[in-house]
Amino acid sequence: MLEKVSTKEQLADIALDITWAKIAQKYFSKSSSWIYNKINEIDGNGGKGGFTEEEKQQFKGALYDLAERIRRTADKLE
């Protein structure tokens, strides 16, 4: 049986380069603590939590959107 890789581990490569508070606000209209709890897979009370399947799809969409915005900006540089 394969061990589940945590959300935090999956984001390790970009974690320090992203302002998660901005992602939470822009794409979810939520607070920075909300997204940090989701990434760390805890709920607001310290119990087990994480993204719902719907939130996970929305989060993936946010990352794809950000990647595309970065790509477009890079393409504009002269």
PyMOL Python script that loads the backbone (N, CA, C, O; Angstrom):
from pymol import cmd

cmd.read_pdbstr("""\
ATOM      1  N   MET A   1       0.841  -1.184   0.000  1.00  0.00           N
ATOM      2  CA  MET A   1       0.000   0.000   0.000  1.00  0.00           C
ATOM      3  C   MET A   1       0.885   1.247   0.000  1.00  0.00           C
ATOM      4  O   MET A   1       1.826   1.350   0.786  1.00  0.00           O
ATOM      5  N   LEU A   2       0.576   2.178  -0.880  1.00  0.00           N
ATOM      6  CA  LEU A   2       1.346   3.408  -0.964  1.00  0.00           C
ATOM      7  C   LEU A   2       0.948   4.367   0.149  1.00  0.00           C
ATOM      8  O   LEU A   2      -0.228   4.508   0.485  1.00  0.00           O
ATOM      9  N   GLU A   3       1.953   5.017   0.706  1.00  0.00           N
ATOM     10  CA  GLU A   3       1.704   5.990   1.758  1.00  0.00           C
ATOM     11  C   GLU A   3       1.264   7.306   1.125  1.00  0.00           C
ATOM     12  O   GLU A   3       1.855   7.750   0.141  1.00  0.00           O
ATOM     13  N   LYS A   4       0.231   7.931   1.686  1.00  0.00           N
ATOM     14  CA  LYS A   4      -0.271   9.200   1.175  1.00  0.00           C
ATOM     15  C   LYS A   4       0.750  10.298   1.457  1.00  0.00           C
ATOM     16  O   LYS A   4       1.258  10.423   2.572  1.00  0.00           O
ATOM     17  N   VAL A   5       1.038  11.081   0.439  1.00  0.00           N
ATOM     18  CA  VAL A   5       1.952  12.211   0.587  1.00  0.00           C
ATOM     19  C   VAL A   5       1.117  13.414   1.012  1.00  0.00           C
ATOM     20  O   VAL A   5       0.099  13.717   0.390  1.00  0.00           O
ATOM     21  N   SER A   6       1.543  14.092   2.061  1.00  0.00           N
ATOM     22  CA  SER A   6       0.771  15.219   2.583  1.00  0.00           C
ATOM     23  C   SER A   6       0.752  16.379   1.591  1.00  0.00           C
ATOM     24  O   SER A   6       1.623  16.500   0.730  1.00  0.00           O
ATOM     25  N   THR A   7      -0.250  17.216   1.732  1.00  0.00           N
ATOM     26  CA  THR A   7      -0.354  18.414   0.897  1.00  0.00           C
ATOM     27  C   THR A   7       0.894  19.266   1.056  1.00  0.00           C
ATOM     28  O   THR A   7       1.441  19.766   0.073  1.00  0.00           O
ATOM     29  N   LYS A   8       1.336  19.430   2.279  1.00  0.00           N
ATOM     30  CA  LYS A   8       2.516  20.252   2.560  1.00  0.00           C
ATOM     31  C   LYS A   8       3.745  19.712   1.829  1.00  0.00           C
ATOM     32  O   LYS A   8       4.519  20.483   1.263  1.00  0.00           O
ATOM     33  N   GLU A   9       3.926  18.398   1.839  1.00  0.00           N
ATOM     34  CA  GLU A   9       5.062  17.789   1.135  1.00  0.00           C
ATOM     35  C   GLU A   9       4.940  17.981  -0.373  1.00  0.00           C
ATOM     36  O   GLU A   9       5.943  18.196  -1.053  1.00  0.00           O
ATOM     37  N   GLN A  10       3.729  17.905  -0.896  1.00  0.00           N
ATOM     38  CA  GLN A  10       3.519  18.083  -2.324  1.00  0.00           C
ATOM     39  C   GLN A  10       3.821  19.515  -2.768  1.00  0.00           C
ATOM     40  O   GLN A  10       4.165  19.743  -3.928  1.00  0.00           O
ATOM     41  N   LEU A  11       3.694  20.474  -1.860  1.00  0.00           N
ATOM     42  CA  LEU A  11       3.929  21.887  -2.173  1.00  0.00           C
ATOM     43  C   LEU A  11       5.345  22.346  -1.829  1.00  0.00           C
ATOM     44  O   LEU A  11       5.680  23.513  -2.033  1.00  0.00           O
ATOM     45  N   ALA A  12       6.168  21.457  -1.318  1.00  0.00           N
ATOM     46  CA  ALA A  12       7.490  21.827  -0.802  1.00  0.00           C
ATOM     47  C   ALA A  12       8.346  22.603  -1.802  1.00  0.00           C
ATOM     48  O   ALA A  12       9.042  23.539  -1.410  1.00  0.00           O
ATOM     49  N   ASP A  13       8.308  22.239  -3.066  1.00  0.00           N
ATOM     50  CA  ASP A  13       9.158  22.885  -4.069  1.00  0.00           C
ATOM     51  C   ASP A  13       8.841  24.365  -4.259  1.00  0.00           C
ATOM     52  O   ASP A  13       9.725  25.144  -4.615  1.00  0.00           O
ATOM     53  N   ILE A  14       7.599  24.760  -4.028  1.00  0.00           N
ATOM     54  CA  ILE A  14       7.205  26.153  -4.263  1.00  0.00           C
ATOM     55  C   ILE A  14       6.790  26.886  -2.994  1.00  0.00           C
ATOM     56  O   ILE A  14       6.523  28.087  -3.037  1.00  0.00           O
ATOM     57  N   ALA A  15       6.733  26.194  -1.883  1.00  0.00           N
ATOM     58  CA  ALA A  15       6.156  26.745  -0.651  1.00  0.00           C
ATOM     59  C   ALA A  15       6.736  28.096  -0.241  1.00  0.00           C
ATOM     60  O   ALA A  15       5.989  28.976   0.187  1.00  0.00           O
ATOM     61  N   LEU A  16       8.028  28.278  -0.360  1.00  0.00           N
ATOM     62  CA  LEU A  16       8.648  29.528   0.075  1.00  0.00           C
ATOM     63  C   LEU A  16       8.534  30.639  -0.962  1.00  0.00           C
ATOM     64  O   LEU A  16       8.821  31.798  -0.662  1.00  0.00           O
ATOM     65  N   ASP A  17       8.120  30.299  -2.168  1.00  0.00           N
ATOM     66  CA  ASP A  17       8.020  31.283  -3.240  1.00  0.00           C
ATOM     67  C   ASP A  17       6.607  31.820  -3.440  1.00  0.00           C
ATOM     68  O   ASP A  17       6.402  32.725  -4.249  1.00  0.00           O
ATOM     69  N   ILE A  18       5.652  31.287  -2.733  1.00  0.00           N
ATOM     70  CA  ILE A  18       4.251  31.655  -2.903  1.00  0.00           C
ATOM     71  C   ILE A  18       3.750  32.361  -1.648  1.00  0.00           C
ATOM     72  O   ILE A  18       4.065  31.949  -0.531  1.00  0.00           O
ATOM     73  N   THR A  19       2.973  33.419  -1.831  1.00  0.00           N
ATOM     74  CA  THR A  19       2.310  34.071  -0.716  1.00  0.00           C
ATOM     75  C   THR A  19       0.938  33.424  -0.574  1.00  0.00           C
ATOM     76  O   THR A  19      -0.019  33.809  -1.245  1.00  0.00           O
ATOM     77  N   TRP A  20       0.860  32.436   0.310  1.00  0.00           N
ATOM     78  CA  TRP A  20      -0.372  31.660   0.463  1.00  0.00           C
ATOM     79  C   TRP A  20      -1.535  32.526   0.901  1.00  0.00           C
ATOM     80  O   TRP A  20      -2.677  32.252   0.532  1.00  0.00           O
ATOM     81  N   ALA A  21      -1.272  33.571   1.684  1.00  0.00           N
ATOM     82  CA  ALA A  21      -2.344  34.470   2.118  1.00  0.00           C
ATOM     83  C   ALA A  21      -3.025  35.116   0.913  1.00  0.00           C
ATOM     84  O   ALA A  21      -4.245  35.283   0.902  1.00  0.00           O
ATOM     85  N   LYS A  22      -2.239  35.479  -0.098  1.00  0.00           N
ATOM     86  CA  LYS A  22      -2.808  36.084  -1.318  1.00  0.00           C
ATOM     87  C   LYS A  22      -3.640  35.065  -2.091  1.00  0.00           C
ATOM     88  O   LYS A  22      -4.693  35.408  -2.628  1.00  0.00           O
ATOM     89  N   ILE A  23      -3.179  33.819  -2.150  1.00  0.00           N
ATOM     90  CA  ILE A  23      -3.941  32.757  -2.818  1.00  0.00           C
ATOM     91  C   ILE A  23      -5.279  32.565  -2.095  1.00  0.00           C
ATOM     92  O   ILE A  23      -6.328  32.473  -2.732  1.00  0.00           O
ATOM     93  N   ALA A  24      -5.231  32.506  -0.764  1.00  0.00           N
ATOM     94  CA  ALA A  24      -6.450  32.312   0.030  1.00  0.00           C
ATOM     95  C   ALA A  24      -7.444  33.438  -0.226  1.00  0.00           C
ATOM     96  O   ALA A  24      -8.638  33.197  -0.399  1.00  0.00           O
ATOM     97  N   GLN A  25      -6.944  34.664  -0.248  1.00  0.00           N
ATOM     98  CA  GLN A  25      -7.819  35.823  -0.408  1.00  0.00           C
ATOM     99  C   GLN A  25      -8.348  35.934  -1.834  1.00  0.00           C
ATOM    100  O   GLN A  25      -9.547  36.124  -2.034  1.00  0.00           O
ATOM    101  N   LYS A  26      -7.469  35.818  -2.822  1.00  0.00           N
ATOM    102  CA  LYS A  26      -7.855  36.018  -4.227  1.00  0.00           C
ATOM    103  C   LYS A  26      -8.765  34.910  -4.753  1.00  0.00           C
ATOM    104  O   LYS A  26      -9.751  35.195  -5.433  1.00  0.00           O
ATOM    105  N   TYR A  27      -8.454  33.673  -4.455  1.00  0.00           N
ATOM    106  CA  TYR A  27      -9.163  32.552  -5.068  1.00  0.00           C
ATOM    107  C   TYR A  27     -10.241  31.924  -4.185  1.00  0.00           C
ATOM    108  O   TYR A  27     -11.125  31.227  -4.683  1.00  0.00           O
ATOM    109  N   PHE A  28     -10.168  32.173  -2.867  1.00  0.00           N
ATOM    110  CA  PHE A  28     -11.135  31.558  -1.960  1.00  0.00           C
ATOM    111  C   PHE A  28     -11.893  32.571  -1.100  1.00  0.00           C
ATOM    112  O   PHE A  28     -12.875  32.215  -0.448  1.00  0.00           O
ATOM    113  N   SER A  29     -11.445  33.832  -1.094  1.00  0.00           N
ATOM    114  CA  SER A  29     -12.009  34.854  -0.197  1.00  0.00           C
ATOM    115  C   SER A  29     -11.948  34.382   1.256  1.00  0.00           C
ATOM    116  O   SER A  29     -12.899  34.541   2.022  1.00  0.00           O
ATOM    117  N   LYS A  30     -10.803  33.798   1.610  1.00  0.00           N
ATOM    118  CA  LYS A  30     -10.584  33.265   2.959  1.00  0.00           C
ATOM    119  C   LYS A  30      -9.321  33.890   3.551  1.00  0.00           C
ATOM    120  O   LYS A  30      -8.570  34.578   2.859  1.00  0.00           O
ATOM    121  N   SER A  31      -9.104  33.641   4.828  1.00  0.00           N
ATOM    122  CA  SER A  31      -7.947  34.187   5.544  1.00  0.00           C
ATOM    123  C   SER A  31      -6.697  33.339   5.328  1.00  0.00           C
ATOM    124  O   SER A  31      -6.759  32.208   4.846  1.00  0.00           O
ATOM    125  N   SER A  32      -5.569  33.923   5.701  1.00  0.00           N
ATOM    126  CA  SER A  32      -4.311  33.182   5.599  1.00  0.00           C
ATOM    127  C   SER A  32      -4.320  31.968   6.528  1.00  0.00           C
ATOM    128  O   SER A  32      -3.804  30.912   6.163  1.00  0.00           O
ATOM    129  N   SER A  33      -4.899  32.105   7.719  1.00  0.00           N
ATOM    130  CA  SER A  33      -4.933  30.955   8.634  1.00  0.00           C
ATOM    131  C   SER A  33      -5.753  29.814   8.044  1.00  0.00           C
ATOM    132  O   SER A  33      -5.438  28.646   8.271  1.00  0.00           O
ATOM    133  N   TRP A  34      -6.798  30.136   7.292  1.00  0.00           N
ATOM    134  CA  TRP A  34      -7.619  29.103   6.656  1.00  0.00           C
ATOM    135  C   TRP A  34      -6.768  28.257   5.715  1.00  0.00           C
ATOM    136  O   TRP A  34      -6.801  27.029   5.781  1.00  0.00           O
ATOM    137  N   ILE A  35      -6.002  28.915   4.835  1.00  0.00           N
ATOM    138  CA  ILE A  35      -5.226  28.140   3.858  1.00  0.00           C
ATOM    139  C   ILE A  35      -4.071  27.400   4.523  1.00  0.00           C
ATOM    140  O   ILE A  35      -3.750  26.278   4.130  1.00  0.00           O
ATOM    141  N   TYR A  36      -3.441  28.017   5.531  1.00  0.00           N
ATOM    142  CA  TYR A  36      -2.358  27.310   6.226  1.00  0.00           C
ATOM    143  C   TYR A  36      -2.894  26.060   6.927  1.00  0.00           C
ATOM    144  O   TYR A  36      -2.232  25.022   6.934  1.00  0.00           O
ATOM    145  N   ASN A  37      -4.078  26.153   7.509  1.00  0.00           N
ATOM    146  CA  ASN A  37      -4.687  24.965   8.120  1.00  0.00           C
ATOM    147  C   ASN A  37      -4.968  23.902   7.067  1.00  0.00           C
ATOM    148  O   ASN A  37      -4.736  22.717   7.305  1.00  0.00           O
ATOM    149  N   LYS A  38      -5.465  24.313   5.906  1.00  0.00           N
ATOM    150  CA  LYS A  38      -5.749  23.359   4.827  1.00  0.00           C
ATOM    151  C   LYS A  38      -4.458  22.685   4.363  1.00  0.00           C
ATOM    152  O   LYS A  38      -4.413  21.465   4.205  1.00  0.00           O
ATOM    153  N   ILE A  39      -3.416  23.479   4.146  1.00  0.00           N
ATOM    154  CA  ILE A  39      -2.132  22.938   3.681  1.00  0.00           C
ATOM    155  C   ILE A  39      -1.546  21.981   4.717  1.00  0.00           C
ATOM    156  O   ILE A  39      -0.995  20.938   4.363  1.00  0.00           O
ATOM    157  N   ASN A  40      -1.663  22.336   5.987  1.00  0.00           N
ATOM    158  CA  ASN A  40      -1.125  21.499   7.065  1.00  0.00           C
ATOM    159  C   ASN A  40      -2.074  20.371   7.471  1.00  0.00           C
ATOM    160  O   ASN A  40      -1.786  19.602   8.388  1.00  0.00           O
ATOM    161  N   GLU A  41      -3.211  20.286   6.772  1.00  0.00           N
ATOM    162  CA  GLU A  41      -4.201  19.220   6.976  1.00  0.00           C
ATOM    163  C   GLU A  41      -4.726  19.144   8.404  1.00  0.00           C
ATOM    164  O   GLU A  41      -4.874  18.066   8.980  1.00  0.00           O
ATOM    165  N   ILE A  42      -5.004  20.334   8.958  1.00  0.00           N
ATOM    166  CA  ILE A  42      -5.644  20.411  10.272  1.00  0.00           C
ATOM    167  C   ILE A  42      -6.908  21.265  10.148  1.00  0.00           C
ATOM    168  O   ILE A  42      -7.034  22.073   9.228  1.00  0.00           O
ATOM    169  N   ASP A  43      -7.837  21.076  11.084  1.00  0.00           N
ATOM    170  CA  ASP A  43      -9.010  21.943  11.080  1.00  0.00           C
ATOM    171  C   ASP A  43      -8.752  23.095  12.048  1.00  0.00           C
ATOM    172  O   ASP A  43      -7.692  23.155  12.671  1.00  0.00           O
ATOM    173  N   GLY A  44      -9.692  23.987  12.176  1.00  0.00           N
ATOM    174  CA  GLY A  44      -9.513  25.162  13.028  1.00  0.00           C
ATOM    175  C   GLY A  44      -9.319  24.847  14.493  1.00  0.00           C
ATOM    176  O   GLY A  44      -8.882  25.707  15.259  1.00  0.00           O
ATOM    177  N   ASN A  45      -9.638  23.624  14.899  1.00  0.00           N
ATOM    178  CA  ASN A  45      -9.500  23.227  16.301  1.00  0.00           C
ATOM    179  C   ASN A  45      -8.294  22.333  16.546  1.00  0.00           C
ATOM    180  O   ASN A  45      -8.139  21.786  17.638  1.00  0.00           O
ATOM    181  N   GLY A  46      -7.439  22.181  15.541  1.00  0.00           N
ATOM    182  CA  GLY A  46      -6.251  21.356  15.696  1.00  0.00           C
ATOM    183  C   GLY A  46      -6.448  19.893  15.344  1.00  0.00           C
ATOM    184  O   GLY A  46      -5.504  19.107  15.425  1.00  0.00           O
ATOM    185  N   GLY A  47      -7.655  19.514  14.956  1.00  0.00           N
ATOM    186  CA  GLY A  47      -7.918  18.129  14.556  1.00  0.00           C
ATOM    187  C   GLY A  47      -7.520  17.886  13.108  1.00  0.00           C
ATOM    188  O   GLY A  47      -6.963  18.768  12.455  1.00  0.00           O
ATOM    189  N   LYS A  48      -7.805  16.694  12.612  1.00  0.00           N
ATOM    190  CA  LYS A  48      -7.488  16.328  11.227  1.00  0.00           C
ATOM    191  C   LYS A  48      -8.382  17.122  10.288  1.00  0.00           C
ATOM    192  O   LYS A  48      -9.582  17.262  10.524  1.00  0.00           O
ATOM    193  N   GLY A  49      -7.792  17.634   9.234  1.00  0.00           N
ATOM    194  CA  GLY A  49      -8.546  18.419   8.264  1.00  0.00           C
ATOM    195  C   GLY A  49      -7.888  18.354   6.906  1.00  0.00           C
ATOM    196  O   GLY A  49      -7.296  17.337   6.545  1.00  0.00           O
ATOM    197  N   GLY A  50      -7.987  19.411   6.165  1.00  0.00           N
ATOM    198  CA  GLY A  50      -7.413  19.473   4.827  1.00  0.00           C
ATOM    199  C   GLY A  50      -8.443  19.971   3.843  1.00  0.00           C
ATOM    200  O   GLY A  50      -9.555  20.341   4.219  1.00  0.00           O
ATOM    201  N   PHE A  51      -8.063  19.977   2.577  1.00  0.00           N
ATOM    202  CA  PHE A  51      -8.958  20.435   1.524  1.00  0.00           C
ATOM    203  C   PHE A  51     -10.036  19.390   1.252  1.00  0.00           C
ATOM    204  O   PHE A  51      -9.768  18.189   1.255  1.00  0.00           O
ATOM    205  N   THR A  52     -11.250  19.862   1.018  1.00  0.00           N
ATOM    206  CA  THR A  52     -12.276  18.967   0.495  1.00  0.00           C
ATOM    207  C   THR A  52     -11.911  18.703  -0.964  1.00  0.00           C
ATOM    208  O   THR A  52     -11.041  19.378  -1.514  1.00  0.00           O
ATOM    209  N   GLU A  53     -12.556  17.746  -1.585  1.00  0.00           N
ATOM    210  CA  GLU A  53     -12.266  17.453  -2.994  1.00  0.00           C
ATOM    211  C   GLU A  53     -12.555  18.675  -3.868  1.00  0.00           C
ATOM    212  O   GLU A  53     -11.797  18.968  -4.793  1.00  0.00           O
ATOM    213  N   GLU A  54     -13.637  19.380  -3.583  1.00  0.00           N
ATOM    214  CA  GLU A  54     -13.982  20.588  -4.339  1.00  0.00           C
ATOM    215  C   GLU A  54     -12.930  21.683  -4.133  1.00  0.00           C
ATOM    216  O   GLU A  54     -12.511  22.331  -5.092  1.00  0.00           O
ATOM    217  N   GLU A  55     -12.506  21.886  -2.888  1.00  0.00           N
ATOM    218  CA  GLU A  55     -11.474  22.887  -2.594  1.00  0.00           C
ATOM    219  C   GLU A  55     -10.154  22.516  -3.254  1.00  0.00           C
ATOM    220  O   GLU A  55      -9.430  23.387  -3.736  1.00  0.00           O
ATOM    221  N   LYS A  56      -9.841  21.230  -3.276  1.00  0.00           N
ATOM    222  CA  LYS A  56      -8.603  20.772  -3.905  1.00  0.00           C
ATOM    223  C   LYS A  56      -8.606  21.113  -5.395  1.00  0.00           C
ATOM    224  O   LYS A  56      -7.591  21.557  -5.932  1.00  0.00           O
ATOM    225  N   GLN A  57      -9.731  20.910  -6.057  1.00  0.00           N
ATOM    226  CA  GLN A  57      -9.832  21.249  -7.477  1.00  0.00           C
ATOM    227  C   GLN A  57      -9.717  22.759  -7.678  1.00  0.00           C
ATOM    228  O   GLN A  57      -9.082  23.212  -8.629  1.00  0.00           O
ATOM    229  N   GLN A  58     -10.323  23.529  -6.794  1.00  0.00           N
ATOM    230  CA  GLN A  58     -10.227  24.987  -6.862  1.00  0.00           C
ATOM    231  C   GLN A  58      -8.784  25.436  -6.616  1.00  0.00           C
ATOM    232  O   GLN A  58      -8.298  26.355  -7.276  1.00  0.00           O
ATOM    233  N   PHE A  59      -8.109  24.796  -5.677  1.00  0.00           N
ATOM    234  CA  PHE A  59      -6.711  25.114  -5.367  1.00  0.00           C
ATOM    235  C   PHE A  59      -5.817  24.802  -6.567  1.00  0.00           C
ATOM    236  O   PHE A  59      -4.943  25.594  -6.920  1.00  0.00           O
ATOM    237  N   LYS A  60      -6.039  23.651  -7.187  1.00  0.00           N
ATOM    238  CA  LYS A  60      -5.278  23.308  -8.389  1.00  0.00           C
ATOM    239  C   LYS A  60      -5.501  24.355  -9.471  1.00  0.00           C
ATOM    240  O   LYS A  60      -4.555  24.770 -10.141  1.00  0.00           O
ATOM    241  N   GLY A  61      -6.737  24.781  -9.642  1.00  0.00           N
ATOM    242  CA  GLY A  61      -7.048  25.819 -10.622  1.00  0.00           C
ATOM    243  C   GLY A  61      -6.331  27.120 -10.312  1.00  0.00           C
ATOM    244  O   GLY A  61      -5.846  27.796 -11.219  1.00  0.00           O
ATOM    245  N   ALA A  62      -6.261  27.475  -9.037  1.00  0.00           N
ATOM    246  CA  ALA A  62      -5.557  28.692  -8.628  1.00  0.00           C
ATOM    247  C   ALA A  62      -4.073  28.599  -8.972  1.00  0.00           C
ATOM    248  O   ALA A  62      -3.487  29.563  -9.464  1.00  0.00           O
ATOM    249  N   LEU A  63      -3.466  27.443  -8.716  1.00  0.00           N
ATOM    250  CA  LEU A  63      -2.045  27.266  -9.035  1.00  0.00           C
ATOM    251  C   LEU A  63      -1.809  27.304 -10.542  1.00  0.00           C
ATOM    252  O   LEU A  63      -0.824  27.884 -11.000  1.00  0.00           O
ATOM    253  N   TYR A  64      -2.707  26.687 -11.320  1.00  0.00           N
ATOM    254  CA  TYR A  64      -2.595  26.747 -12.784  1.00  0.00           C
ATOM    255  C   TYR A  64      -2.735  28.189 -13.273  1.00  0.00           C
ATOM    256  O   TYR A  64      -1.995  28.622 -14.156  1.00  0.00           O
ATOM    257  N   ASP A  65      -3.680  28.926 -12.702  1.00  0.00           N
ATOM    258  CA  ASP A  65      -3.874  30.322 -13.086  1.00  0.00           C
ATOM    259  C   ASP A  65      -2.633  31.144 -12.768  1.00  0.00           C
ATOM    260  O   ASP A  65      -2.181  31.935 -13.596  1.00  0.00           O
ATOM    261  N   LEU A  66      -2.083  30.961 -11.576  1.00  0.00           N
ATOM    262  CA  LEU A  66      -0.876  31.688 -11.187  1.00  0.00           C
ATOM    263  C   LEU A  66       0.286  31.342 -12.112  1.00  0.00           C
ATOM    264  O   LEU A  66       1.037  32.225 -12.525  1.00  0.00           O
ATOM    265  N   ALA A  67       0.435  30.066 -12.436  1.00  0.00           N
ATOM    266  CA  ALA A  67       1.507  29.638 -13.343  1.00  0.00           C
ATOM    267  C   ALA A  67       1.359  30.308 -14.706  1.00  0.00           C
ATOM    268  O   ALA A  67       2.346  30.754 -15.292  1.00  0.00           O
ATOM    269  N   GLU A  68       0.142  30.378 -15.201  1.00  0.00           N
ATOM    270  CA  GLU A  68      -0.099  31.011 -16.500  1.00  0.00           C
ATOM    271  C   GLU A  68       0.175  32.511 -16.437  1.00  0.00           C
ATOM    272  O   GLU A  68       0.732  33.077 -17.378  1.00  0.00           O
ATOM    273  N   ARG A  69      -0.206  33.157 -15.345  1.00  0.00           N
ATOM    274  CA  ARG A  69       0.076  34.591 -15.183  1.00  0.00           C
ATOM    275  C   ARG A  69       1.577  34.841 -15.128  1.00  0.00           C
ATOM    276  O   ARG A  69       2.057  35.815 -15.708  1.00  0.00           O
ATOM    277  N   ILE A  70       2.321  33.989 -14.449  1.00  0.00           N
ATOM    278  CA  ILE A  70       3.784  34.122 -14.397  1.00  0.00           C
ATOM    279  C   ILE A  70       4.367  33.916 -15.786  1.00  0.00           C
ATOM    280  O   ILE A  70       5.249  34.668 -16.202  1.00  0.00           O
ATOM    281  N   ARG A  71       3.893  32.918 -16.503  1.00  0.00           N
ATOM    282  CA  ARG A  71       4.380  32.626 -17.855  1.00  0.00           C
ATOM    283  C   ARG A  71       4.130  33.815 -18.788  1.00  0.00           C
ATOM    284  O   ARG A  71       5.017  34.209 -19.545  1.00  0.00           O
ATOM    285  N   ARG A  72       2.921  34.384 -18.733  1.00  0.00           N
ATOM    286  CA  ARG A  72       2.604  35.545 -19.583  1.00  0.00           C
ATOM    287  C   ARG A  72       3.499  36.728 -19.247  1.00  0.00           C
ATOM    288  O   ARG A  72       3.972  37.429 -20.141  1.00  0.00           O
ATOM    289  N   THR A  73       3.731  36.948 -17.960  1.00  0.00           N
ATOM    290  CA  THR A  73       4.597  38.052 -17.536  1.00  0.00           C
ATOM    291  C   THR A  73       6.018  37.833 -18.031  1.00  0.00           C
ATOM    292  O   THR A  73       6.655  38.766 -18.518  1.00  0.00           O
ATOM    293  N   ALA A  74       6.520  36.609 -17.911  1.00  0.00           N
ATOM    294  CA  ALA A  74       7.875  36.291 -18.387  1.00  0.00           C
ATOM    295  C   ALA A  74       7.977  36.508 -19.890  1.00  0.00           C
ATOM    296  O   ALA A  74       8.991  37.014 -20.373  1.00  0.00           O
ATOM    297  N   ASP A  75       6.946  36.135 -20.634  1.00  0.00           N
ATOM    298  CA  ASP A  75       6.957  36.306 -22.088  1.00  0.00           C
ATOM    299  C   ASP A  75       7.004  37.771 -22.497  1.00  0.00           C
ATOM    300  O   ASP A  75       7.515  38.093 -23.570  1.00  0.00           O
ATOM    301  N   LYS A  76       6.482  38.658 -21.666  1.00  0.00           N
ATOM    302  CA  LYS A  76       6.457  40.091 -21.980  1.00  0.00           C
ATOM    303  C   LYS A  76       7.807  40.767 -21.748  1.00  0.00           C
ATOM    304  O   LYS A  76       8.069  41.839 -22.295  1.00  0.00           O
ATOM    305  N   LEU A  77       8.654  40.151 -20.946  1.00  0.00           N
ATOM    306  CA  LEU A  77       9.951  40.769 -20.640  1.00  0.00           C
ATOM    307  C   LEU A  77      10.800  40.873 -21.897  1.00  0.00           C
ATOM    308  O   LEU A  77      10.855  39.951 -22.711  1.00  0.00           O
ATOM    309  N   GLU A  78      11.451  42.002 -22.036  1.00  0.00           N
ATOM    310  CA  GLU A  78      12.317  42.216 -23.203  1.00  0.00           C
ATOM    311  C   GLU A  78      13.761  42.252 -22.798  1.00  0.00           C
ATOM    312  O   GLU A  78      14.637  42.423 -23.646  1.00  0.00           O
TER     313      GLU A  78
END
""", "prot")
cmd.dss("prot")
cmd.show_as("cartoon", "prot")
cmd.util.cbc("prot")
cmd.orient("prot")
